Amino acid sequence: MWLGGTFIFAWILNWTISARSMLPLLPAASILIMRRIEERASAPAGGRFPKALLPLIPSSVVALAVAHADMQLADSARRAAQTICQRFAGREGTVWFQGHWGFQYYMEMCGAKAADIRHPGYESGDVMVIPHGNTNLFPLPSEHVASREMIEIQASRYLAVMNERIGAGFYSHRWGPLPYSFGRPGPERYEILHMKRPPSGLSGKWEARPAGVFGIRSVRPQGKHPERPATVSGLMSAIMLPMWLLSGIFFAPERFPDFMQPLVQALPLTQLNCALRAVVLEGAGLLSRPWRLLVPAAGGGVSFVLALRWFRWD
Protein backbone atom coordinates (compact mmCIF):
# COMPACT_ATOMS: atom_id res chain seq x y z
CA MET A 1 0.00 0.00 0.00
CA TRP A 2 2.82 2.39 0.92
CA LEU A 3 4.76 1.69 -2.26
CA GLY A 4 1.69 1.65 -4.50
CA GLY A 5 0.32 4.88 -3.05
CA THR A 6 3.60 6.68 -3.62
CA PHE A 7 3.77 5.49 -7.24
CA ILE A 8 0.19 6.60 -7.90
CA PHE A 9 0.84 10.03 -6.42
CA ALA A 10 4.13 10.51 -8.27
CA TRP A 11 2.91 9.32 -11.67
CA ILE A 12 -0.76 10.34 -11.74
CA LEU A 13 -1.74 12.84 -9.05
CA ASN A 14 1.32 15.07 -8.86
CA TRP A 15 1.65 17.95 -11.34
CA THR A 16 4.98 16.59 -12.57
CA ILE A 17 6.99 13.40 -12.36
CA SER A 18 10.08 13.93 -10.22
CA ALA A 19 12.56 11.84 -8.28
CA ARG A 20 11.78 13.93 -5.21
CA SER A 21 8.20 12.66 -5.25
CA MET A 22 9.51 9.10 -4.97
CA LEU A 23 11.49 9.72 -1.78
CA PRO A 24 8.60 8.81 0.60
CA LEU A 25 8.80 5.18 -0.55
CA LEU A 26 12.44 4.80 0.56
CA PRO A 27 11.65 3.76 4.18
CA ALA A 28 9.24 1.05 3.02
CA ALA A 29 11.60 -0.13 0.29
CA SER A 30 14.50 -0.22 2.77
CA ILE A 31 12.48 -2.33 5.21
CA LEU A 32 11.55 -4.81 2.48
CA ILE A 33 15.14 -5.05 1.24
CA MET A 34 16.56 -5.65 4.72
CA ARG A 35 13.93 -8.30 5.43
CA ARG A 36 14.88 -10.06 2.22
CA ILE A 37 18.56 -9.90 3.09
CA GLU A 38 17.89 -11.35 6.55
CA GLU A 39 15.88 -14.20 5.05
CA ARG A 40 18.66 -15.14 2.64
CA ALA A 41 21.55 -14.70 5.07
CA SER A 42 22.67 -17.99 6.57
CA ALA A 43 25.17 -16.43 9.02
CA PRO A 44 24.96 -12.79 10.08
CA ALA A 45 28.68 -12.63 10.91
CA GLY A 46 29.87 -13.85 7.53
CA GLY A 47 28.80 -15.71 4.44
CA ARG A 48 26.57 -13.83 2.04
CA PHE A 49 25.45 -11.07 4.41
CA PRO A 50 28.51 -8.79 3.95
CA LYS A 51 28.39 -9.35 0.18
CA ALA A 52 24.81 -8.16 0.15
CA LEU A 53 26.00 -4.85 1.55
CA LEU A 54 28.64 -4.32 -1.12
CA PRO A 55 26.24 -2.45 -3.46
CA LEU A 56 25.99 0.21 -0.75
CA ILE A 57 29.51 1.38 -1.61
CA PRO A 58 28.88 2.47 -5.24
CA SER A 59 25.37 3.61 -4.29
CA SER A 60 26.81 5.89 -1.61
CA VAL A 61 29.38 7.29 -4.03
CA VAL A 62 26.70 8.08 -6.62
CA ALA A 63 24.39 9.56 -3.97
CA LEU A 64 27.13 11.89 -2.73
CA ALA A 65 27.99 12.90 -6.31
CA VAL A 66 24.34 13.70 -7.08
CA ALA A 67 24.00 15.70 -3.86
CA HIS A 68 27.16 17.63 -4.73
CA ALA A 69 25.86 18.36 -8.23
CA ASP A 70 22.58 19.60 -6.77
CA MET A 71 24.52 21.84 -4.37
CA GLN A 72 26.57 23.24 -7.24
CA LEU A 73 23.41 23.98 -9.21
CA ALA A 74 21.92 25.88 -6.27
CA ASP A 75 25.19 27.73 -5.71
CA SER A 76 25.34 28.75 -9.37
CA ALA A 77 22.03 30.58 -8.94
CA ARG A 78 23.42 32.39 -5.90
CA ARG A 79 26.61 33.37 -7.72
CA ALA A 80 24.65 34.51 -10.78
CA ALA A 81 22.37 36.72 -8.67
CA GLN A 82 25.36 38.23 -6.86
CA THR A 83 27.19 38.90 -10.13
CA ILE A 84 24.19 40.53 -11.75
CA CYS A 85 23.26 42.63 -8.73
CA GLN A 86 26.83 43.83 -8.20
CA ARG A 87 27.12 44.80 -11.84
CA PHE A 88 23.97 46.91 -11.89
CA ALA A 89 24.20 48.29 -8.35
CA GLY A 90 23.95 52.05 -8.13
CA ARG A 91 22.72 52.57 -11.67
CA GLU A 92 19.46 54.18 -12.67
CA GLY A 93 16.58 51.92 -13.57
CA THR A 94 15.11 48.74 -12.13
CA VAL A 95 16.52 45.24 -12.36
CA TRP A 96 13.70 42.82 -13.21
CA PHE A 97 13.96 39.05 -13.40
CA GLN A 98 11.96 36.02 -14.46
CA GLY A 99 12.04 32.53 -13.02
CA HIS A 100 11.61 31.11 -9.55
CA TRP A 101 13.34 28.69 -7.17
CA GLY A 102 16.59 29.77 -5.49
CA PHE A 103 17.35 32.34 -8.17
CA GLN A 104 14.24 34.30 -7.21
CA TYR A 105 15.24 34.20 -3.54
CA TYR A 106 18.72 35.59 -4.16
CA MET A 107 17.56 38.21 -6.64
CA GLU A 108 14.94 39.52 -4.25
CA MET A 109 17.52 39.63 -1.48
CA CYS A 110 19.55 42.17 -3.46
CA GLY A 111 16.52 44.31 -4.35
CA ALA A 112 15.56 43.05 -7.83
CA LYS A 113 11.89 42.76 -8.74
CA ALA A 114 10.02 39.77 -10.12
CA ALA A 115 8.47 40.41 -13.55
CA ASP A 116 4.69 40.03 -13.82
CA ILE A 117 3.47 38.77 -17.18
CA ARG A 118 0.25 40.76 -16.90
CA HIS A 119 1.88 44.07 -15.94
CA PRO A 120 5.57 44.04 -16.93
CA GLY A 121 6.10 47.53 -15.53
CA TYR A 122 9.55 48.11 -17.04
CA GLU A 123 10.67 51.43 -18.42
CA SER A 124 13.40 52.57 -20.75
CA GLY A 125 16.77 51.82 -19.18
CA ASP A 126 15.55 48.92 -17.04
CA VAL A 127 17.13 45.48 -17.16
CA MET A 128 15.34 42.12 -17.48
CA VAL A 129 17.22 38.96 -16.42
CA ILE A 130 16.07 35.62 -17.88
CA PRO A 131 17.61 32.49 -16.34
CA HIS A 132 17.64 29.83 -19.07
CA GLY A 133 16.74 26.45 -17.60
CA ASN A 134 14.47 27.97 -14.96
CA THR A 135 10.68 27.86 -14.81
CA ASN A 136 7.82 30.28 -15.56
CA LEU A 137 9.66 32.13 -18.30
CA PHE A 138 7.80 34.18 -20.87
CA PRO A 139 8.98 35.83 -24.09
CA LEU A 140 9.31 39.57 -24.53
CA PRO A 141 8.50 41.36 -27.79
CA SER A 142 11.71 42.10 -29.67
CA GLU A 143 10.64 45.71 -30.16
CA HIS A 144 10.82 46.18 -26.38
CA VAL A 145 14.50 45.13 -26.21
CA ALA A 146 17.33 47.54 -26.91
CA SER A 147 20.18 45.02 -26.58
CA ARG A 148 20.98 41.57 -25.19
CA GLU A 149 23.92 39.92 -23.49
CA MET A 150 24.62 36.54 -21.88
CA ILE A 151 26.25 35.57 -18.59
CA GLU A 152 27.41 31.99 -18.03
CA ILE A 153 27.93 30.47 -14.58
CA GLN A 154 29.53 27.05 -14.31
CA ALA A 155 27.79 24.50 -12.10
CA SER A 156 28.73 20.82 -12.14
CA ARG A 157 30.96 19.87 -15.09
CA TYR A 158 30.22 16.14 -15.45
CA LEU A 159 26.91 15.48 -13.66
CA ALA A 160 23.59 17.31 -13.60
CA VAL A 161 20.26 16.94 -11.85
CA MET A 162 18.36 19.55 -13.91
CA ASN A 163 19.57 19.99 -17.46
CA GLU A 164 17.71 19.64 -20.74
CA ARG A 165 20.88 19.14 -22.78
CA ILE A 166 21.69 15.80 -21.16
CA GLY A 167 18.16 14.82 -20.13
CA ALA A 168 18.37 15.30 -16.34
CA GLY A 169 15.12 16.18 -14.58
CA PHE A 170 15.36 15.39 -10.87
CA TYR A 171 12.68 17.92 -9.92
CA SER A 172 10.55 17.67 -13.06
CA HIS A 173 10.35 15.29 -16.01
CA ARG A 174 9.93 18.28 -18.32
CA TRP A 175 13.70 18.82 -18.15
CA GLY A 176 14.47 15.19 -18.91
CA PRO A 177 13.47 11.57 -18.21
CA LEU A 178 16.40 10.83 -15.86
CA PRO A 179 16.75 11.90 -12.21
CA TYR A 180 20.42 12.66 -12.91
CA SER A 181 22.71 12.27 -15.86
CA PHE A 182 26.46 12.04 -16.43
CA GLY A 183 27.83 14.13 -19.25
CA ARG A 184 28.83 17.69 -20.01
CA PRO A 185 25.83 19.83 -19.05
CA GLY A 186 27.60 23.09 -19.82
CA PRO A 187 27.28 26.30 -17.81
CA GLU A 188 24.05 27.83 -16.57
CA ARG A 189 23.06 30.71 -18.86
CA TYR A 190 21.48 34.00 -17.82
CA GLU A 191 20.29 36.38 -20.52
CA ILE A 192 20.28 40.09 -19.71
CA LEU A 193 17.92 42.27 -21.73
CA HIS A 194 18.35 46.03 -21.75
CA MET A 195 14.83 47.33 -22.13
CA LYS A 196 13.38 50.34 -23.88
CA ARG A 197 9.99 51.88 -23.27
CA PRO A 198 7.25 49.68 -24.83
CA PRO A 199 5.48 51.32 -27.76
CA SER A 200 1.97 52.50 -26.95
CA GLY A 201 -0.88 50.15 -27.69
CA LEU A 202 1.11 46.92 -27.15
CA SER A 203 0.30 46.33 -23.48
CA GLY A 204 -2.78 44.29 -24.36
CA LYS A 205 -0.60 41.55 -25.88
CA TRP A 206 0.59 40.52 -22.43
CA GLU A 207 -2.84 39.27 -21.40
CA ALA A 208 -2.84 36.48 -23.99
CA ARG A 209 0.66 35.09 -23.43
CA PRO A 210 1.05 31.78 -21.57
CA ALA A 211 2.60 32.03 -18.11
CA GLY A 212 5.43 29.58 -17.75
CA VAL A 213 6.94 26.63 -19.51
CA PHE A 214 4.48 24.26 -17.85
CA GLY A 215 1.42 25.79 -19.52
CA ILE A 216 -0.11 26.76 -16.16
CA ARG A 217 -0.65 30.07 -14.53
CA SER A 218 0.60 31.01 -11.12
CA VAL A 219 -1.48 31.05 -7.96
CA ARG A 220 -1.74 34.26 -5.98
CA PRO A 221 -3.59 34.97 -2.76
CA GLN A 222 -6.56 37.29 -2.89
CA GLY A 223 -7.23 40.26 -0.68
CA LYS A 224 -4.84 41.39 2.06
CA HIS A 225 -2.77 38.22 2.12
CA PRO A 226 0.99 37.85 1.54
CA GLU A 227 2.05 37.84 -2.09
CA ARG A 228 5.83 37.35 -1.74
CA PRO A 229 6.86 33.69 -2.07
CA ALA A 230 9.26 34.09 0.85
CA THR A 231 6.42 35.22 3.11
CA VAL A 232 4.16 32.38 2.03
CA SER A 233 7.01 29.90 2.55
CA GLY A 234 7.46 31.23 6.08
CA LEU A 235 3.79 30.72 6.86
CA MET A 236 3.92 27.19 5.46
CA SER A 237 6.94 26.39 7.63
CA ALA A 238 5.16 27.77 10.70
CA ILE A 239 2.34 25.28 10.06
CA MET A 240 4.53 22.31 9.13
CA LEU A 241 7.23 22.68 11.80
CA PRO A 242 4.96 21.73 14.76
CA MET A 243 3.87 18.61 12.88
CA TRP A 244 7.46 17.64 12.13
CA LEU A 245 8.41 17.94 15.80
CA LEU A 246 5.26 16.66 17.50
CA SER A 247 3.74 14.11 15.12
CA GLY A 248 6.09 11.20 15.72
CA ILE A 249 8.60 11.76 12.92
CA PHE A 250 11.53 12.41 15.26
CA PHE A 251 10.01 11.80 18.71
CA ALA A 252 7.28 9.43 19.85
CA PRO A 253 4.03 11.39 20.46
CA GLU A 254 3.40 9.69 23.80
CA ARG A 255 6.64 11.09 25.22
CA PHE A 256 5.33 14.64 25.23
CA PRO A 257 3.77 16.02 28.45
CA ASP A 258 0.10 15.37 29.17
CA PHE A 259 -0.91 18.99 28.73
CA MET A 260 0.42 18.84 25.11
CA GLN A 261 -1.36 15.62 24.18
CA PRO A 262 -4.61 17.27 22.93
CA LEU A 263 -2.55 19.36 20.49
CA VAL A 264 -0.34 16.42 19.49
CA GLN A 265 -3.29 14.10 18.85
CA ALA A 266 -5.16 16.78 16.90
CA LEU A 267 -2.37 17.12 14.33
CA PRO A 268 -3.28 15.27 11.11
CA LEU A 269 0.26 13.96 10.66
CA THR A 270 0.19 12.33 14.11
CA GLN A 271 -2.76 10.13 13.22
CA LEU A 272 -1.34 9.32 9.78
CA ASN A 273 2.01 8.28 11.28
CA CYS A 274 0.30 6.14 13.92
CA ALA A 275 -1.82 4.42 11.27
CA LEU A 276 1.21 3.71 9.06
CA ARG A 277 3.21 2.46 12.04
CA ALA A 278 0.41 0.08 13.01
CA VAL A 279 0.21 -1.30 9.48
CA VAL A 280 3.98 -1.68 8.93
CA LEU A 281 5.17 -2.74 12.38
CA GLU A 282 2.14 -4.33 14.01
CA GLY A 283 0.52 -6.00 11.01
CA ALA A 284 -2.77 -4.16 11.50
CA GLY A 285 -5.19 -3.68 8.63
CA LEU A 286 -5.39 -0.31 6.94
CA LEU A 287 -9.01 0.13 8.03
CA SER A 288 -8.58 -1.33 11.51
CA ARG A 289 -8.38 2.20 12.92
CA PRO A 290 -10.53 4.26 10.57
CA TRP A 291 -10.65 7.26 12.88
CA ARG A 292 -6.90 7.73 12.44
CA LEU A 293 -7.47 8.15 8.72
CA LEU A 294 -10.43 10.48 9.19
CA VAL A 295 -8.32 13.11 10.97
CA PRO A 296 -5.81 13.67 8.11
CA ALA A 297 -8.64 13.40 5.58
CA ALA A 298 -10.56 16.12 7.43
CA GLY A 299 -7.43 18.25 7.67
CA GLY A 300 -6.82 17.90 3.96
CA GLY A 301 -10.45 18.74 3.17
CA VAL A 302 -10.41 21.87 5.34
CA SER A 303 -7.10 22.99 3.81
CA PHE A 304 -8.52 22.48 0.32
CA VAL A 305 -11.62 24.53 1.09
CA LEU A 306 -9.53 27.34 2.60
CA ALA A 307 -7.22 27.32 -0.42
CA LEU A 308 -10.22 27.71 -2.73
CA ARG A 309 -11.44 30.57 -0.58
CA TRP A 310 -8.15 32.47 -0.20
CA PHE A 311 -6.34 31.78 -3.47
CA ARG A 312 -7.20 32.14 -7.11
CA TRP A 313 -5.56 31.42 -10.47
CA ASP A 314 -3.81 34.44 -11.98
N, C-alpha and C positions, 0 to 999 in steps of 0.2 A: 504493500500500500504506500509506504514511504517513497520507495523508488518510483513506482508508477505515477504517483501524484506529482512528484518533481518533474518527471518527463512530460506529463500532460501540461503542466504550467509553463515549462520552458519552451515547448514546441507549439502549443496551441493558444494558451491564454495570454502569455506575455506579449508585449508589443514588438519584441524582437527576440531572435534566438541568440543567446550569448553564453559563453562559458561561465560567467558569473552566476547566471540563473541555475546552473547545475551544481553549484557548491553545496546547497543544502542536502544533497543525497550522499555526500562524502561520509558522514558518520555511519549511516546505515550500510553503505558499501564496505566500509572498513570493518564493521562488526561481522558482516557475512564472510569477508575474506579471511579474517582471523579465525572464525569458527571452522572454516574449511581447512585452514592450515593445521589447526589443532586436531581435526579428525584424521588427517593424513600423516601426521607426525607420529612416528613410532617411539621416539625417545626425545624428550624436550631438550636434553643436554647435548645432543649430537645428532647424527644421522641426517635426515632430510630437512629438519627444522631450520638450521642456519642457512642452508641453500635456498630455502624459500624466501629468506629475507634479503638475498643478494640483489634482487631487482630494486630494492629501496635505494641502493647506491646511485645508479644512473638516474632514477626518478628524482632523487634529491638534488642531483646536479642540474637536471633540466628545470626543476621547480625554482631553484635559486637563480638560474639564468633568466627565466621568464620574469621573475620578480624584479630582477635588476633591470631588464629591458623596460618593464612598466615604469619603474622609478625614473629611468632616463627619459622616457617619453613625457612624464609629468614635469620633470625638471626642465625639459626643453621649452615647455610652455612658460614656465617661470622666467627663464633666461630671455625668451623672446619678448615677453611683456616688459621686462626691465630694460632691454635694449631699445625698444620702441619708445618707451616713456622717457628714458634719459635723452634720447635724440631729439624729441619734440618738446622737452620741458622748457618753459619760459617763452615759447613762441606764441604769437597770436593765433587764435582759432582753436577749435575743439578737436580732440582726438576721439573718433568714433571707432567702434569695432563690432564685428559680427562673431558668431560662434558662442559656445558655452563651455561647460566643464571647467577645468582648472585655469584655462586661459582667461575666461571671463572673471574669475576670482582675482587673478593677479592684475588684470587691466583695471578693474574697478578700484583696487587698492591704490593705484597710482593716479586715480582721478579721471580715467577715460570713461566714456559713456557708451552704453550698449545701444546699437542702432535698432530702431523700430521700423519694421517693414511698412507699416501703415502711415507713419509720420516720420520720415527720415530725419528731418530737422537740420541737416547740414547747410552750411553757407559757403560762400567762396572763401578759399583759404583753409578750410577744414581738411582733416585727414581721415580716411576710412581704412581700417586694417581688416583684412580678410585672411583668416588662418585656413589654408588649404588642408583638407583632412579632418576638419572639425565638423560640427553639425549645425543645422539651422542657418545655412548660408543662403543668401538670395542675390541675384544679379543686379547690377546697377546699370542704368542706361549709359551708353558710351558718351553721349553728349553731356553728361554730368561730370565727366572725368577729365581733368586737365592733363595729368600725367600719371604714370604707374612705375613702380619699382618693386623689387623682390628681395626679401631677407630670408636667408637659409640658416637654420639652427640644427646642428647635428644631434641626433638622439643616439639610439643604439645602432651600431654599424653592421651587425651580422644577425640580429634577431629582432623581431617586431611583434607587438601584440595588437596594434591597430595600424594597418597599412594596406591600402588598396593595391599597391604595386606588386606586393608579394602575397596577397590574399589572406592577411591576418586580420581577424575580427573578433578579438576576445570579448569586447563589450557589445558588439552588434554584428550580425551576419551580413549587414549591408556593406561592410568594409571587406569582408572575405569569408570563406567557408571554414577557415582554420582558426582555432583559438590563439595560436602563435605560429610563426613561420620563420625558418632560417633562410637567410639570403642577404641581399644588399638593399635595405629599404630606402636608402638615400636620406637626405636631410629633410626636416620639417620646413615647409615653405609658408611664408607670410607675405601676402601681397599688400602693398601700401598704395592707396589711391589718393592722389591730391585732387580735391574736389573743387568745382566751380559752381557758382549759383545755378540751380536748375532753371531752365527756361520756363516762362509762365505757361500755364495750361497743361503741364505734364504731370502734375501731382496726382491726378486721378488714376494714372496707370498703376500706382502702387497698390491700389485696392485689389487688383485682380491677380497679383503675382502670388505664386505658392510660397508658403512660409516653411522653408527647411527642406533638407534633402530627403526627409522621410515622408513627405507628402501630407504632413499633419500640421495643424496650427498649434501655437502655444496656448497654455492655460494660464490665465491671470485671475487673481482674486478681484471680486467686485467690491464696490463701496470703499470704506475706510479701513482696508486691510493691507498688510504689507505687500509690496510689489517687488522688492529686491529679492533675488534668489537667496542671498546670504541670510536675510532676515527670515525667510520661510524655512530655510535649512535649520536655523537656530531653533525655531518653534518646533520643528519635527524632532530635533534631538531632545528638546525638553520633554516631549511626550514619550519618546522611545527609551531614553536613559533609565527612568524608573523601572520600566519593564525588563530591561537588560539586567539590572542589579537585583530586582526583587522577584523575578518570575521563575527562578530555578535554573537559569543558564549557567551562572557562576556559583551560586550559593543555594542550598536547599531551602525552599520556602518555609518549612516548619522550623528552621533555626532562627527566624526573626522573632522579636518580642511579641507577646500576645496583643499588645495594643496596636501593632502594625498588621496583624493578620487580616482584619476586614479589608484593608487596602490591598494587601498582597493577593488575597483570594479573589478580589474583584477585577484584577488585571486579566485581560483576555489571554495574554501569553502564558500566565500561570496555569490556567486550566488546559490550554493546548499542550504545554510541556508535560503536565501530569498525565494527560490522556495518552500521549506518545510514549511516555516512560512505562505506563502500565501495559501497553501493547507490546513494546519491544522487550522489556525486561521481565515482565510478570506473565506474559502470555495471555493477557486479557483480550477479549474481543473489542473491536473498534466501537461497537454500540453498547458495550457493557456499562458504560458510564455516560449516557447521552447528555446529561446536564453539563458535563465538562466541555462538550462540543457546542452546546447552545450559547455559552458565554462568549467565546470568540466569534461565533456566527452573529450574535447580537451586536458585538462591538464593531464588526465589519459592516453590518447593515447600517448602524447609526453613523459611522464614519462616511459611508457612501452617500447617505441622505444629506449630511452636513456639507459634503463636497459639492453636491448638486446645488445646494442652497447658496454657498459662498463663492463658488468658482464658476467661470464660464469659459467657453472657447473663444479665443480672440479671432 
